[in-house]
Amino acid sequence: MSRLFGTDGVRGLANSVVTAELCLDLSVAAAHVLGEAGVFSASVDRRGRPVAVVGRDTRVSGEFLEAAVVAGLLSAGVDVRLLGVLPTPGVAFLTESLGADLGVVLSASHNPMPDNGIKFLARGGVKLDDAIETAIEKRLREPWERPTGEAVGRVSTYEAAVTDYARHLVSTVDTSLTGIKVVLDCAHGAASVAGPLALRDAGADVVAICADPDGLNINEGCGSTHLGVLQRAVVEHGADVGFALDGDADRCLAVDHEGNVVDGDQILAVLALAMRDAGTLKSDTVVATVMSNLGFVHAMRERGVGVRQTKVGDRYVLEAMKEFGYTLGGEQSGHVVMSGHATTGDGILTALHVLARMAEHGQSLQDLAGVMTRLPQVLVNVPDVDKSRTDEDAVVAAAVAEAELELGDGGRVLLRPSGTEPLVRVMVEAGTPEHASAVAHRLADVVRTRLSLS
């Protein structure tokens, strides 16, 4: 059987792949695995039962999946505190601040509305280790002794979830944002209330758009995957800056006052320098992935900031941060982790700290983001190839070496096998789009010829 858990929980078409039955079974298995691992022993409520918090995004399917999760946890003898609609980082924060033994998030992040997903957070609001997720999968639908009578769990609603989370976010910045006009695209998602609340409480003048979720419109033509609506709104409202969140608000991209996109690399550069100046950037090093633009690496190097690169995925960024104690990491897609304030990527937190940097220096985001120059980047997908031989074929290796020699220090080549398809991604950065495209397609032809499955 293929592995259920991906890099960010279990995700798929709601009521087809991600069903009520699956969510119930996973919740029971998670309660058993974590309970037997001794995770629950240190924190139980006054009735002697462990406690879980459960939050979700705005998808209509979240309503019945939430009910299934609650049923599973209660039947396993776990008390549940419902957080309602709340961003993933908000659930992580409350898992820690409420001393819960387990956090559960129902969301498919930036995926289209018909999808949904479930992920579990361990005590402290951190993601589960791979070994724990594997153990949960193995325990699915096993026979078990069910608690009865007073031993079954109880459910309650935690009414202060949004306000507690927003208060925490605002407490992380020391600079008033008064005088800054912000457009915030909430993607009709989980941050539709918490996002505008936090930014306004920090002093910003907020224009909230795409903040009217109806269960069906999450991520629909808006948010971090569709920046056009935000670009237009920033210009129309004469705003200083705009930020776009995704459905569960764990990522954030930005737009400057002229409507130009500011991507995750640029945001990471702005925050890295802010934290370095504040003395909070551990070892003056930021964690990024191999997909970060070479312009980011060059800009950081020129300013004395080290860059540790990982495989693509916020999971790997988090692992490196945890292993070496780094305090800032992120991805080009807008996942930014500030470990001094959060255990996972947090789009609202990211926006607040970018705004604080703007306020402190009296500079526009355009000026701040100008610290780095993005090199043109071209990505070519080569399907129907034997991706396992990407690093083994001598002809492919020679073509890559030739391209790297041609580009020198002014460019870069990356061949990355897909994790789920018979496909290799060829990424090239160069001084001009034309040069990057020419090298990328030349390499793609070599990969297609040498690694073809036919």
C-alpha positions as CSV (number, residue, x, y, z in Angstrom):
1,M,0.0,0.0,0.0
2,S,1.3,3.4,-0.9
3,R,2.1,5.9,1.9
4,L,-0.9,8.0,2.9
5,F,1.1,10.8,4.5
6,G,2.8,13.2,2.2
7,T,5.2,16.0,3.1
8,D,2.3,17.9,4.6
9,G,-0.2,15.4,6.0
10,V,-2.8,13.5,4.0
11,R,-4.4,15.4,1.2
12,G,-6.7,14.6,-1.7
13,L,-10.3,15.0,-3.1
14,A,-12.6,15.4,-0.2
15,N,-15.2,12.6,0.2
16,S,-13.4,10.5,-2.3
17,V,-9.8,10.2,-1.1
18,V,-10.1,12.2,2.2
19,T,-13.3,10.7,3.6
20,A,-15.0,10.9,6.9
21,E,-14.2,7.3,7.6
22,L,-10.5,7.9,6.9
23,C,-10.3,11.0,9.1
24,L,-12.1,9.1,12.0
25,D,-9.7,6.1,11.7
26,L,-6.6,8.3,11.5
27,S,-7.7,10.2,14.6
28,V,-8.2,7.0,16.5
29,A,-4.9,5.7,15.4
30,A,-3.1,8.9,16.2
31,A,-4.6,8.9,19.7
32,H,-3.4,5.3,20.2
33,V,0.1,5.9,18.8
34,L,0.8,9.1,20.7
35,G,-0.7,7.8,23.9
36,E,1.4,4.7,23.8
37,A,4.5,6.8,23.1
38,G,3.9,8.6,26.4
39,V,3.1,11.9,24.7
40,F,-0.1,12.3,26.7
41,S,1.2,11.5,30.1
42,A,2.6,14.9,30.9
43,S,-0.6,16.9,30.1
44,V,-4.1,15.7,30.9
45,D,-7.1,17.6,31.9
46,R,-8.7,17.4,35.3
47,R,-10.6,14.3,34.4
48,G,-7.4,12.5,33.5
49,R,-8.0,12.6,29.7
50,P,-5.6,13.9,27.1
51,V,-6.7,17.0,25.2
52,A,-6.7,17.8,21.5
53,V,-7.4,21.0,19.6
54,V,-9.0,20.9,16.2
55,G,-9.1,23.7,13.6
56,R,-10.0,23.9,9.9
57,D,-10.1,26.2,6.9
58,T,-13.3,27.4,5.1
59,R,-13.9,24.5,2.7
60,V,-17.5,23.1,3.0
61,S,-16.0,19.6,3.3
62,G,-14.3,20.7,6.5
63,E,-17.6,20.6,8.3
64,F,-18.2,16.9,8.0
65,L,-14.5,16.0,8.2
66,E,-14.3,18.0,11.5
67,A,-17.2,16.0,12.8
68,A,-15.4,12.7,11.9
69,V,-12.2,13.8,13.6
70,V,-14.1,14.8,16.7
71,A,-15.9,11.5,16.8
72,G,-12.7,9.5,16.4
73,L,-10.9,11.4,19.2
74,L,-13.8,11.3,21.6
75,S,-14.3,7.6,21.1
76,A,-10.6,7.1,21.9
77,G,-11.0,8.9,25.2
78,V,-9.5,12.3,24.1
79,D,-11.2,15.6,25.0
80,V,-11.5,18.0,22.1
81,R,-11.5,21.8,22.0
82,L,-12.9,23.1,18.8
83,L,-11.0,26.1,17.4
84,G,-13.3,26.6,14.4
85,V,-11.9,28.3,11.3
86,L,-8.3,29.2,12.0
87,P,-5.1,29.3,10.0
88,T,-2.8,26.3,10.3
89,P,-0.1,28.4,12.2
90,G,-2.9,29.5,14.5
91,V,-3.7,25.9,15.4
92,A,0.0,25.2,15.9
93,F,0.2,28.2,18.3
94,L,-2.9,27.2,20.3
95,T,-1.7,23.6,20.5
96,E,1.3,25.0,22.4
97,S,-0.3,27.8,24.3
98,L,-3.3,25.7,25.6
99,G,-1.0,22.9,26.6
100,A,-2.8,20.5,24.3
101,D,-1.4,17.0,23.7
102,L,-2.4,17.0,20.0
103,G,-3.4,19.4,17.3
104,V,-5.4,18.5,14.2
105,V,-5.8,20.7,11.1
106,L,-8.3,20.1,8.3
107,S,-7.0,22.0,5.2
108,A,-5.7,21.5,1.7
109,S,-3.8,24.8,1.9
110,H,-3.5,26.3,-1.6
111,N,-5.3,23.4,-3.4
112,P,-8.6,24.0,-5.1
113,M,-11.8,23.8,-3.0
114,P,-12.8,20.2,-3.8
115,D,-9.7,18.9,-2.1
116,N,-9.1,18.8,1.7
117,G,-6.6,17.3,4.0
118,I,-5.7,16.3,7.5
119,K,-2.5,16.8,9.4
120,F,-1.6,16.2,13.0
121,L,0.6,18.4,15.3
122,A,2.5,17.0,18.3
123,R,2.7,18.6,21.6
124,G,4.2,22.1,21.3
125,G,2.5,22.6,17.9
126,V,5.2,20.8,15.8
127,K,4.8,18.5,12.9
128,L,4.9,14.7,13.6
129,D,8.1,12.8,12.7
130,D,7.9,10.5,9.7
131,A,8.2,7.5,12.1
132,I,5.1,8.5,14.0
133,E,3.1,9.1,10.8
134,T,4.2,5.6,9.6
135,A,3.1,4.1,12.9
136,I,-0.3,5.8,12.6
137,E,-0.8,4.4,9.1
138,K,0.0,0.9,10.4
139,R,-2.6,1.1,13.2
140,L,-5.5,2.1,10.9
141,R,-8.6,0.1,11.6
142,E,-7.0,-2.3,14.1
143,P,-9.2,-3.9,16.8
144,W,-9.1,-1.9,20.0
145,E,-10.6,-1.8,23.4
146,R,-13.0,1.1,23.4
147,P,-13.5,3.3,26.5
148,T,-17.1,3.5,27.9
149,G,-19.1,5.6,30.3
150,E,-17.1,8.4,31.9
151,A,-13.9,7.4,30.0
152,V,-15.1,8.7,26.6
153,G,-14.0,12.2,25.6
154,R,-16.0,15.4,25.8
155,V,-16.1,18.3,23.3
156,S,-16.2,22.0,23.9
157,T,-15.6,25.1,21.8
158,Y,-12.7,27.5,22.5
159,E,-14.3,30.9,21.6
160,A,-11.2,33.0,21.9
161,A,-9.1,31.1,19.3
162,V,-9.0,34.0,16.7
163,T,-8.4,36.8,19.2
164,D,-5.7,34.8,21.1
165,Y,-3.9,34.1,17.9
166,A,-4.2,37.6,16.6
167,R,-2.9,39.0,19.9
168,H,0.1,36.7,19.8
169,L,0.9,37.9,16.3
170,V,0.8,41.5,17.2
171,S,2.9,40.9,20.2
172,T,5.8,39.8,18.0
173,V,6.4,43.3,16.5
174,D,7.6,46.4,18.5
175,T,6.9,49.0,15.8
176,S,3.6,50.6,15.2
177,L,2.3,50.2,11.6
178,T,0.3,53.5,11.8
179,G,0.3,55.3,8.4
180,I,0.8,52.2,6.3
181,K,-2.1,51.3,3.9
182,V,-2.2,47.6,3.2
183,V,-4.3,45.4,0.9
184,L,-4.7,41.9,2.3
185,D,-5.9,39.1,0.1
186,C,-7.3,36.4,2.4
187,A,-8.0,33.9,-0.4
188,H,-11.5,33.5,1.1
189,G,-9.7,31.2,3.5
190,A,-8.8,30.5,7.1
191,A,-7.3,34.0,7.7
192,S,-10.4,35.9,6.6
193,V,-11.0,37.2,10.1
194,A,-7.6,36.7,11.9
195,G,-5.5,38.4,9.1
196,P,-7.3,41.8,9.0
197,L,-7.7,41.8,12.7
198,A,-4.0,41.3,13.4
199,L,-2.8,43.9,10.9
200,R,-5.4,46.5,12.2
201,D,-4.5,45.9,15.8
202,A,-0.9,46.5,14.9
203,G,-1.9,49.9,13.5
204,A,-2.1,49.4,9.8
205,D,-4.9,50.8,7.6
206,V,-6.2,47.5,6.1
207,V,-8.2,46.9,3.0
208,A,-9.3,43.3,3.2
209,I,-10.2,41.6,-0.1
210,C,-11.3,38.0,-0.9
211,A,-12.4,37.8,2.8
212,D,-15.9,36.5,2.3
213,P,-15.7,32.7,2.4
214,D,-18.8,30.8,1.5
215,G,-17.4,27.3,1.7
216,L,-16.9,27.1,-2.0
217,N,-14.7,30.0,-3.0
218,I,-11.5,29.3,-1.1
219,N,-8.4,30.0,-3.4
220,E,-10.7,30.7,-6.3
221,G,-8.9,33.2,-8.6
222,C,-7.3,34.8,-5.6
223,G,-4.7,34.4,-2.9
224,S,-1.0,33.6,-3.3
225,T,-1.6,31.4,-6.4
226,H,-3.5,34.1,-8.3
227,L,-1.9,37.5,-7.6
228,G,-3.6,39.5,-10.3
229,V,-6.5,40.5,-8.1
230,L,-4.1,41.8,-5.4
231,Q,-2.0,43.7,-8.0
232,R,-5.0,45.5,-9.3
233,A,-6.4,46.3,-5.8
234,V,-3.1,47.8,-4.5
235,V,-3.0,50.2,-7.4
236,E,-6.7,51.0,-7.3
237,H,-6.6,51.8,-3.6
238,G,-3.3,53.7,-3.7
239,A,-2.0,51.3,-1.1
240,D,1.6,51.1,0.1
241,V,1.8,47.4,-0.1
242,G,-0.3,44.2,-0.6
243,F,0.0,40.7,0.8
244,A,-1.6,37.5,-0.5
245,L,-2.2,34.5,1.7
246,D,-3.2,31.0,0.7
247,G,-6.2,29.0,2.0
248,D,-4.7,28.1,5.4
249,A,-2.4,31.2,5.6
250,D,0.9,29.4,6.1
251,R,2.4,31.2,3.1
252,C,2.5,34.8,2.0
253,L,3.6,36.6,-1.2
254,A,3.6,40.4,-1.6
255,V,3.0,43.2,-4.1
256,D,4.7,46.6,-3.9
257,H,2.9,50.0,-4.4
258,E,3.3,49.8,-8.1
259,G,1.8,46.3,-8.3
260,N,5.0,44.4,-8.9
261,V,5.2,40.9,-7.4
262,V,7.6,40.4,-4.5
263,D,8.3,36.7,-4.1
264,G,9.3,34.5,-1.2
265,D,13.0,34.9,-1.9
266,Q,12.8,38.7,-1.8
267,I,10.6,38.5,1.4
268,L,13.2,36.2,3.0
269,A,16.0,38.6,2.0
270,V,14.2,41.5,3.7
271,L,13.5,39.6,6.9
272,A,17.1,38.1,7.0
273,L,18.6,41.6,7.0
274,A,16.0,42.9,9.5
275,M,16.8,40.0,11.9
276,R,20.6,40.3,11.3
277,D,20.4,44.0,12.3
278,A,18.3,43.1,15.4
279,G,20.7,40.4,16.4
280,T,18.1,37.6,16.2
281,L,19.4,35.8,13.0
282,K,21.2,32.8,14.5
283,S,24.7,32.5,13.2
284,D,23.8,35.2,10.6
285,T,22.4,32.3,8.5
286,V,19.1,31.8,6.7
287,V,17.8,28.5,5.4
288,A,16.4,28.3,1.9
289,T,15.8,25.5,-0.7
290,V,17.8,24.6,-3.8
291,M,15.0,26.4,-5.8
292,S,15.8,29.8,-4.3
293,N,17.0,32.2,-6.9
294,L,20.7,32.6,-7.3
295,G,20.2,36.4,-6.9
296,F,19.1,35.7,-3.4
297,V,22.2,33.7,-2.6
298,H,24.4,36.5,-4.1
299,A,22.6,39.3,-2.2
300,M,23.0,37.5,1.1
301,R,26.6,36.6,0.5
302,E,27.4,40.3,-0.3
303,R,25.9,41.4,3.0
304,G,27.6,38.8,5.2
305,V,24.6,36.5,5.6
306,G,25.1,32.7,5.0
307,V,22.6,30.6,3.1
308,R,22.1,26.9,4.0
309,Q,20.1,25.2,1.2
310,T,17.9,22.2,1.5
311,K,15.7,20.0,-0.7
312,V,12.4,21.6,-1.8
313,G,9.7,21.5,0.8
314,D,9.1,23.5,4.0
315,R,9.5,20.2,5.9
316,Y,13.2,20.1,5.0
317,V,13.6,23.8,5.8
318,L,12.1,23.1,9.2
319,E,14.4,20.1,9.7
320,A,17.5,22.1,9.0
321,M,16.4,24.9,11.3
322,K,15.7,22.5,14.1
323,E,19.0,20.7,13.6
324,F,21.2,23.7,13.6
325,G,19.1,26.1,15.7
326,Y,18.6,28.6,12.9
327,T,15.8,31.2,13.4
328,L,14.7,32.0,9.8
329,G,14.0,29.9,6.8
330,G,11.7,29.8,3.8
331,E,10.8,29.0,0.2
332,Q,10.3,31.0,-3.0
333,S,6.6,30.0,-2.7
334,G,6.2,32.2,0.3
335,H,6.5,29.7,3.2
336,V,8.5,31.6,5.8
337,V,9.4,30.2,9.2
338,M,10.4,32.5,12.0
339,S,11.2,30.0,14.7
340,G,11.3,32.6,17.5
341,H,7.6,33.2,17.0
342,A,6.1,30.1,15.3
343,T,6.7,26.4,14.7
344,T,5.5,26.5,11.1
345,G,5.2,28.9,8.2
346,D,2.9,31.8,9.0
347,G,1.7,34.2,6.3
348,I,0.2,36.8,8.7
349,L,3.4,36.8,10.8
350,T,5.5,37.3,7.7
351,A,3.4,40.3,6.6
352,L,3.6,41.9,10.0
353,H,7.4,41.7,10.1
354,V,7.8,43.0,6.6
355,L,5.6,45.9,7.5
356,A,7.6,46.5,10.6
357,R,10.8,46.7,8.6
358,M,9.1,49.2,6.3
359,A,7.9,51.3,9.2
360,E,11.3,51.2,11.0
361,H,13.3,52.4,7.9
362,G,10.6,54.5,6.3
363,Q,11.2,52.7,3.1
364,S,8.8,51.2,0.5
365,L,8.7,47.4,0.0
366,Q,10.0,48.1,-3.5
367,D,13.1,49.7,-2.0
368,L,13.6,47.0,0.6
369,A,13.1,44.1,-2.0
370,G,15.7,45.8,-4.2
371,V,18.4,44.4,-2.0
372,M,18.4,41.4,-4.4
373,T,18.1,41.1,-8.2
374,R,16.3,38.1,-9.4
375,L,18.1,36.2,-12.1
376,P,15.8,35.0,-15.0
377,Q,14.8,31.5,-14.1
378,V,13.4,29.0,-16.6
379,L,11.9,25.7,-15.6
380,V,11.2,22.9,-18.2
381,N,9.4,19.7,-17.2
382,V,10.5,16.6,-19.1
383,P,7.9,13.8,-18.8
384,D,8.0,10.1,-19.5
385,V,11.6,9.6,-18.4
386,D,13.4,7.3,-16.1
387,K,14.0,9.8,-13.3
388,S,16.0,7.3,-11.2
389,R,18.9,7.6,-13.7
390,T,19.1,11.4,-13.6
391,D,22.3,11.4,-11.6
392,E,23.8,8.3,-13.2
393,D,23.8,8.9,-17.0
394,A,27.2,10.1,-18.1
395,V,25.9,12.0,-21.1
396,V,23.4,14.0,-19.0
397,A,26.2,14.7,-16.5
398,A,28.5,16.0,-19.2
399,A,25.7,18.2,-20.6
400,V,25.1,19.7,-17.2
401,A,28.9,20.3,-16.7
402,E,29.1,22.0,-20.1
403,A,26.1,24.2,-19.2
404,E,27.6,25.1,-15.8
405,L,30.9,26.1,-17.5
406,E,29.0,28.2,-20.0
407,L,27.0,30.0,-17.3
408,G,29.9,30.5,-14.8
409,D,29.1,32.4,-11.6
410,G,26.3,34.3,-13.4
411,G,24.0,31.3,-13.6
412,R,23.0,27.9,-12.3
413,V,21.6,24.5,-13.4
414,L,19.4,22.2,-11.4
415,L,18.0,18.8,-12.5
416,R,15.3,17.7,-10.0
417,P,13.4,14.4,-10.4
418,S,9.7,14.6,-9.5
419,G,8.7,12.9,-6.3
420,T,5.5,11.6,-7.7
421,E,5.7,11.3,-11.5
422,P,8.1,9.9,-14.1
423,L,9.3,13.4,-14.8
424,V,12.5,15.5,-14.4
425,R,12.5,19.2,-13.9
426,V,15.2,21.2,-15.6
427,M,15.8,24.6,-14.0
428,V,18.3,27.1,-15.4
429,E,19.1,30.6,-14.2
430,A,21.2,33.0,-16.4
431,G,21.8,36.7,-17.0
432,T,19.0,37.0,-19.6
433,P,15.7,35.1,-20.1
434,E,16.8,34.2,-23.6
435,H,20.1,32.6,-22.4
436,A,18.3,30.7,-19.6
437,S,15.7,29.4,-22.0
438,A,18.2,28.3,-24.5
439,V,20.3,26.4,-22.0
440,A,17.2,24.9,-20.3
441,H,15.7,23.5,-23.5
442,R,19.1,22.2,-24.7
443,L,19.5,20.2,-21.4
444,A,15.8,19.1,-21.6
445,D,16.5,17.6,-25.0
446,V,19.4,15.6,-23.6
447,V,17.4,14.4,-20.7
448,R,14.5,13.4,-23.0
449,T,16.8,11.5,-25.3
450,R,18.9,9.7,-22.7
451,L,16.3,8.9,-20.1
452,S,13.3,8.2,-22.3
453,L,11.1,5.3,-21.1
454,S,10.1,4.3,-24.7
